[in-house]
Amino acid sequence: MAKKVLIIGGGASGMAAAYTAARCGASVTLIDKKEQLGKKLASTGNGMCNFTNARIEASDYHTHHPEFMKRFVSRFSTQDALRFFRDLSILYTERDGYYYPANFQAQSVVSALTDSLKNLGVQVILKCNAENVEKKGAVFAVRTSQGTMAADAVILACGSEASVKDLYAFSAGRILKHLGIPAYPIYPSLTYLSGRPGDSDFEPVWAGVRVQADVSYRREDPLRPGTFRTYTEHGQLQLTETGISGIPVFQLSHTVIEDLEKGRDASVVIDFLPEFPEETLRAFFRNIRENEQRQADRPNPLTAGTLLGRWVPKKLSAVILRRTGVPASLPVHSLADADFERVLKALKAFRYVIGGHGSLQEAQAAQGGVDLSAVSDRFEVLDLPGLFITGELLDVDGPCGGYNLHFAWGSGIIAGAQAAGVEAYR
Ligand SMILES: Cc1cc2nc3c(=O)[nH]c(=O)nc-3n(C[C@H](O)[C@H](O)[C@H](O)COP(=O)(O)OP(=O)(O)OC[C@H]3O[C@@H](n4cnc5c(N)ncnc54)[C@H](O)[C@@H]3O)c2cc1C
């Protein structure tokens, strides 16, 4: 008789699990608390669904068990994710290593998955919130808002609370607690960072500016005190009313937030002109100043404010001058070397003290979650055979670039096959 597999959560990993389990011959039921499947999936990659990356490495992921991710990545590669998409008849394309469906429409990925589930005979039950899971002998009993359901195997694919705003309180945490499954505390990741109140009041001045910048974060290795590592991310930096945002900030946010949550001080260093070495800018400035000194008595000399506004966006130049105490009206011909060095430092190494961050509801991912030492490489709970946990519910999160969806597909596919009694992806 076909194995009865019940999957809780119809997001990326739950749908991948349902698809695989059904293809492996199981009788599959997929429940979701929402009114449709794949709601978060439909919003990924700004609605374009960046579903995997050409360079997936274990070291790209954050987890307390990096050796688990080494085994995962060797089992489920970029090629495996691409094969899954080909199986779904999705044409895909690559941009700088990031993979997207060729039509850049996340909704079409959701449709391909839901159509396939229908064709495979998966029973989908919507607006159905799982409240509790219990194992009675060899069978699982899942209490839901639509009654109790029985299954031979259960896959918990409830994702995280990141970016979720809905009626039901997130019950996965309670389910895990009730089952005694260990988990690390949950914090946001892939979100904005805000300045420390009292340290800065200039954010309203720079709000709205977007610049290509390098953002660096130096931290002490928590496992090796006295050893420091600097993380640098390049990309479009967004300066906001309260702080900093954009891809380079998102990429650093896991580490910065982890430190803030542990009560450590955190500040980032921003290079607003990463293409230009200090020596180049210094020589350029001296040239301009010499020129200005030759015509110092002209009626409208070039001022520090005007010059800097030609190097970086005007609003940002105002913040730089404010920080360095150089008056915007100061003629460049009388700008002393020491003053210019302060301006240069603010342009190339602007220290920004972080005091806060986006909430879970504002974040694209969650850090923390189920301790990977509680599950096998096939995502089966060691103490509760037949129960599987996949996707973002686990203590794994990756950077922007398709890493989180890659993990969702891989964990769902491996668990789905195993739950159906087939060992796939050796
Ligand atoms: C705005 C945004 C953009 C993103 N863009 C990208 C991107 O481009 N590339 C990338 O790799 N990652 C991206 N991510 C991250 C990615 O979407 C997630 O990591 C991924 O969806 C996790 O898959 P999952 O199956 O674990 O959880 P989800 O996809 O969140 O699915 C969980 C499902 O479980 C359901 N559920 C939860 N609890 C219950 C319950 N008790 N009973 C029944 N149902 C329940 C939920 O309704 C949901 O449908 C983005 C995230 C956000 C928020």
The ligand as a Tripos MOL2 file, in Angstrom:
@<TRIPOS>MOLECULE
LIG
   53    58     1     0     0
SMALL
NO_CHARGES

@<TRIPOS>ATOM
      1 C1         10.4070   39.2190   -0.1040 C.3       1 LIG1
      2 C2         11.2590   37.9710   -0.1610 C.ar      1 LIG1
      3 C3         12.0630   37.7430   -1.2660 C.ar      1 LIG1
      4 C4         12.8740   36.5940   -1.3330 C.ar      1 LIG1
      5 N1         13.6060   36.3700   -2.4490 N.ar      1 LIG1
      6 C5         14.3700   35.2470   -2.5250 C.ar      1 LIG1
      7 C6         15.0830   34.9430   -3.7330 C.ar      1 LIG1
      8 O1         14.9790   35.6360   -4.7430 O.2       1 LIG1
      9 N2         15.8820   33.8360   -3.7190 N.ar      1 LIG1
     10 C7         15.9810   33.0030   -2.6300 C.ar      1 LIG1
     11 O2         16.7240   32.0140   -2.6880 O.2       1 LIG1
     12 N3         15.2490   33.2340   -1.5100 N.ar      1 LIG1
     13 C8         14.4520   34.3130   -1.4450 C.ar      1 LIG1
     14 N4         13.6990   34.5430   -0.3140 N.ar      1 LIG1
     15 C9         13.7250   33.5310    0.7780 C.3       1 LIG1
     16 C10        12.8360   32.3280    0.3990 C.3       1 LIG1
     17 O3         11.5810   32.7950   -0.0400 O.3       1 LIG1
     18 C11        12.6460   31.3770    1.5880 C.3       1 LIG1
     19 O4         13.8850   31.0210    2.1260 O.3       1 LIG1
     20 C12        11.8820   30.1220    1.1550 C.3       1 LIG1
     21 O5         10.6020   30.4600    0.6670 O.3       1 LIG1
     22 C13        11.7420   29.1500    2.3170 C.3       1 LIG1
     23 O6         10.9750   28.0740    1.8820 O.3       1 LIG1
     24 P1         10.1320   27.2300    2.9350 P.3       1 LIG1
     25 O7          9.3910   26.2040    2.1680 O.co2     1 LIG1
     26 O8         11.0000   26.8000    4.0440 O.co2     1 LIG1
     27 O9          9.1130   28.2830    3.5660 O.3       1 LIG1
     28 P2          7.9530   29.1300    2.8610 P.3       1 LIG1
     29 O10         8.2160   29.2700    1.4310 O.co2     1 LIG1
     30 O11         7.8100   30.3390    3.6980 O.co2     1 LIG1
     31 O12         6.6630   28.2220    3.0290 O.3       1 LIG1
     32 C14         6.1260   27.8960    4.2980 C.3       1 LIG1
     33 C15         4.6520   27.6130    4.1130 C.3       1 LIG1
     34 O13         4.1580   27.0040    5.2930 O.3       1 LIG1
     35 C16         2.8880   27.5430    5.5810 C.3       1 LIG1
     36 N5          2.6740   27.3200    7.0190 N.ar      1 LIG1
     37 C17         3.4080   27.8360    8.0390 C.ar      1 LIG1
     38 N6          2.9510   27.3690    9.2250 N.ar      1 LIG1
     39 C18         1.9080   26.5510    8.9350 C.ar      1 LIG1
     40 C19         1.0360   25.7710    9.7530 C.ar      1 LIG1
     41 N7          1.1530   25.7320   11.0800 N.pl3     1 LIG1
     42 N8          0.0640   25.0540    9.1330 N.ar      1 LIG1
     43 C20        -0.0740   25.0840    7.7700 C.ar      1 LIG1
     44 N9          0.7260   25.8090    6.9610 N.ar      1 LIG1
     45 C21         1.7130   26.5160    7.5470 C.ar      1 LIG1
     46 C22         2.9970   28.9770    5.1530 C.3       1 LIG1
     47 O14         1.7290   29.5380    4.8860 O.3       1 LIG1
     48 C23         3.8400   28.8720    3.8840 C.3       1 LIG1
     49 O15         3.0700   28.7200    2.7170 O.3       1 LIG1
     50 C24        12.8810   35.6690   -0.2320 C.ar      1 LIG1
     51 C25        12.0590   35.9060    0.8840 C.ar      1 LIG1
     52 C26        11.2640   37.0400    0.9260 C.ar      1 LIG1
     53 C27        10.3810   37.2590    2.1110 C.3       1 LIG1
@<TRIPOS>BOND
     1     1     2 1
     2     2     3 ar
     3     2    52 ar
     4     3     4 ar
     5     4     5 ar
     6     4    50 ar
     7     5     6 ar
     8     6     7 ar
     9     6    13 1
    10     7     8 2
    11     7     9 ar
    12     9    10 ar
    13    10    11 2
    14    10    12 ar
    15    12    13 ar
    16    13    14 ar
    17    14    15 1
    18    14    50 ar
    19    15    16 1
    20    16    17 1
    21    16    18 1
    22    18    19 1
    23    18    20 1
    24    20    21 1
    25    20    22 1
    26    22    23 1
    27    23    24 1
    28    24    25 2
    29    24    26 1
    30    24    27 1
    31    27    28 1
    32    28    29 2
    33    28    30 1
    34    28    31 1
    35    31    32 1
    36    32    33 1
    37    33    34 1
    38    33    48 1
    39    34    35 1
    40    35    36 1
    41    35    46 1
    42    36    37 ar
    43    36    45 ar
    44    37    38 ar
    45    38    39 ar
    46    39    40 ar
    47    39    45 ar
    48    40    41 1
    49    40    42 ar
    50    42    43 ar
    51    43    44 ar
    52    44    45 ar
    53    46    47 1
    54    46    48 1
    55    48    49 1
    56    50    51 ar
    57    51    52 ar
    58    52    53 1
@<TRIPOS>SUBSTRUCTURE
     1 LIG1         1 GROUP 0 **** ****
